[in-house]
Each structure stands twice: as structure tokens, then as C-alpha cells.
Amino acid sequence: MEISVLWSPQVTSRFPDLAICIGIIKGIHAEKENEQISRLREELYEEVRAKYDIVTLKDDPTVRAYRDLYWRLGIDPTKTRPSGESLLRRVLHGNELPNISTVVDAYNLASMKTIISISGFDVDLLVPPFEVRFAEDLETFTGIGMETPITLTSRMLILADKRRILCIYPYRDSDNTKIIMNTQNAAIVGYGAPGIQQKLLKDAVEMTLSFIRRVSGGEIAAVKVFQ
């Protein structure tokens, strides 16, 4: 799949420094659990619990960048937390992340470690090009875990392909394109925010792909930053 991203003029006008990074990995084999993901989980839990303090986490530059973006989008980040921060807070509170599959767990662990908001999609369900735009009033979206679709408003930033909305930027992924056990090819998306350097974004996606390869095999096919 050739990667390309379109940016709506409304988004580039309001957020001229916004960027996303997309990586593709092919030939993966997801499992519910294996020794590799178990070891990776233990390593990273120990690492982040030694590195971060729950009280001062809000002052981390990456956390701050996403929170500032949320406020500009009319979202209260203390109630709807950016996904990387939410995952990290869960672990710092002494809890574990959900066990979904080796692939999904790998990209959640990468998001927790880097605090970058990361999505994973089944490549074979996508219809490029991608587009970063604001939703249209009354567009509907069914996120992972939702029993019924929700209605969006024009102030909500989204990532879409030619067929459907893929993500409410950058915290809720579509149920229709999620990675499942028989997914063979995956697209990993790292969502930027004003103040987050493109190198940090690319490093996070490359780390995510390396984690997936470590626990579920596959070959990395592409990594590219779009702005």
C-alpha cells in the first residue's frame, strides 16, 4: 500500500506544525500471549515506573503538548486523556494494561513508553489516501468498544481514509479497522501535536514497529512522516 496523507486547509491553517507518522509492517502473526510480549511488558513496566512520577507527569513536555492540543480542540484532557498518557498513568498507578493480542499489546506498550498517541489498523481494510480533517456535522463514528455509533461535530479533528473515519484524533480508533487475531499487515500511526518534534514522532513509530516484530514477527515495509 502506498502511503499518502492529505491535509485539509482548515487543519493546516489552524495547526501548521501538525504532523503524523505512518509505518507499515507486513506478515505479522498475532497471538493472545507469548513469552516475548510477557518479557517486554515486564521490562517496560519496570522502566516507566522508575522514570516517571504520577504527580509530576502533567509537566512532561509531551504530555503538555497533547494537553494543549486537546484544550484547543475543546476537549478537557483531565477527563478524556491522550492515549499515551492514559496508558502510562494506568501503569504508574500499579495496574496493568489490557491483554488484547501480542500486536495490540506491543503498540500500547510503545505508546505508554513514548507517551506518543499511537493507533494500529489492519492495512487490508484501509482505502488510501489518508486525510486529516475536521469532521462534518452529523458524521457518525463507531469506536472500539462502542455498542452504537456516536455523532460527531465540526470541531472534532479526525483521521479518515476514502471509505470511513479511522480515528478521532488522537484518542479513539475505529472498531471497523482495528487489528484482530487474523490481521496479517498493520499500519501504525503516530499522532503529533504542536510542540512535538517530528523526530520524536518517527522514533516512536519505529519503536512500535520493532516491538511488534519482536513479539509477532513480520517485516517493516515503510516509515514516513507527513506534515
Residue pairs with C-beta under 8 A, 6 or more apart in sequence:
1 24
1 123
1 126
1 128
1 185
1 187
2 128
3 22
3 24
3 128
3 130
3 222
3 224
3 226
4 128
4 129
4 130
4 226
5 20
5 22
5 129
5 130
5 131
5 132
5 226
6 129
6 130
6 131
6 132
6 133
7 18
7 131
7 132
7 133
7 226
7 227
8 131
8 132
8 133
8 134
10 133
10 134
11 18
11 132
11 133
11 134
11 157
12 18
14 72
15 69
15 194
17 194
17 195
17 227
18 132
18 192
18 193
18 194
18 227
19 192
19 196
19 198
19 201
19 225
19 226
19 227
20 132
20 159
20 189
20 190
20 191
20 192
20 201
20 225
20 226
21 189
21 190
21 192
21 198
21 201
21 202
21 204
21 205
21 223
21 224
21 225
21 226
22 130
22 187
22 188
22 189
22 190
22 205
22 222
22 223
22 224
22 226
23 187
23 188
23 190
23 205
23 206
23 208
23 209
23 220
23 222
23 223
23 224
24 123
24 185
24 186
24 187
24 188
24 220
24 221
24 222
24 223
25 185
25 186
25 188
25 209
25 212
25 213
25 218
25 219
25 220
25 221
26 123
26 184
26 185
26 218
26 219
26 221
27 184
27 185
27 217
27 218
27 219
28 103
28 183
28 184
28 185
28 186
28 212
28 213
28 216
28 217
28 218
29 184
29 216
29 217
29 218
30 101
30 102
30 103
30 104
30 179
30 180
30 181
30 182
30 183
30 216
31 37
31 101
31 102
31 181
31 216
32 99
32 101
32 102
32 181
33 99
33 102
34 102
34 215
36 102
36 214
36 215
37 102
37 105
37 106
37 215
40 106
40 109
40 211
40 214
40 215
41 96
41 97
41 105
41 109
44 109
44 112
44 113
45 91
45 96
47 113
48 88
48 91
48 92
48 112
48 113
49 91
49 92
52 60
52 88
52 92
53 92
54 89
54 92
54 93
57 63
57 85
57 88
57 89
57 92
58 64
58 67
60 115
61 195
62 84
62 114
62 115
62 116
62 196
62 200
63 82
63 85
63 115
64 195
65 193
65 194
65 195
65 196
66 77
66 82
66 84
66 85
66 115
66 117
66 170
66 193
66 196
67 77
67 82
67 85
68 193
68 194
68 195
69 193
69 194
70 76
70 77
70 80
70 82
71 77
73 155
73 156
73 157
74 155
77 85
80 171
81 89
81 171
82 115
82 117
82 170
82 171
83 111
83 117
83 118
83 170
83 171
84 111
84 112
84 114
84 115
84 116
84 117
84 118
85 115
86 171
87 97
87 108
87 111
87 112
88 112
88 115
90 96
90 97
91 97
91 112
97 105
97 108
97 109
97 112
98 105
98 108
99 105
100 108
101 179
101 180
101 181
102 212
102 215
102 216
103 120
103 179
103 183
103 186
103 212
103 215
103 216
104 120
104 179
105 215
106 208
106 211
106 212
106 214
106 215
106 216
107 118
107 119
107 120
107 188
107 208
107 211
107 212
108 118
109 211
110 116
110 118
110 204
110 207
110 208
110 211
111 117
111 118
111 204
111 208
113 207
114 200
114 203
114 204
114 207
116 190
116 191
116 196
116 200
116 201
116 204
116 205
117 170
117 171
117 190
117 191
118 188
118 189
118 190
118 191
118 204
118 205
118 208
119 159
119 166
119 167
119 170
119 173
119 188
119 189
119 191
120 173
120 178
120 179
120 186
120 187
120 188
120 189
121 166
121 173
121 174
121 177
121 178
121 179
121 186
121 187
121 189
122 177
122 178
122 179
122 180
122 183
122 185
122 186
122 187
123 185
123 186
123 187
124 183
124 184
124 185
125 176
125 177
126 161
126 166
126 177
126 187
127 161
127 162
127 163
128 161
128 162
129 161
129 162
130 159
130 160
130 161
130 166
131 159
131 160
131 161
132 157
132 158
132 159
132 169
133 157
133 158
133 160
134 154
134 155
134 156
134 157
134 158
135 141
135 152
135 153
135 154
135 156
135 157
135 158
135 165
135 168
136 152
136 154
137 152
137 153
137 154
138 151
138 152
139 151
139 152
139 165
140 149
140 150
140 151
140 152
141 149
141 150
141 152
141 158
141 165
141 168
141 172
141 174
142 148
142 149
142 150
142 174
142 175
142 176
143 150
143 168
143 172
143 173
143 174
143 175
144 172
144 173
144 174
144 175
144 178
145 175
146 175
152 158
152 165
152 168
156 168
156 169
157 168
157 169
157 170
158 165
158 166
158 167
158 168
158 169
159 165
159 166
159 167
159 169
159 189
159 191
160 166
164 174
164 176
164 177
165 174
166 173
166 174
166 177
167 173
167 174
167 189
167 191
169 191
170 191
170 193
179 186
186 212
186 218
188 205
188 208
188 209
188 212
189 205
190 201
190 202
190 204
190 205
190 208
192 198
192 201
198 225
198 227
201 225
202 223
202 225
205 223
206 223
209 220
209 223
210 220
212 218
213 219
213 220
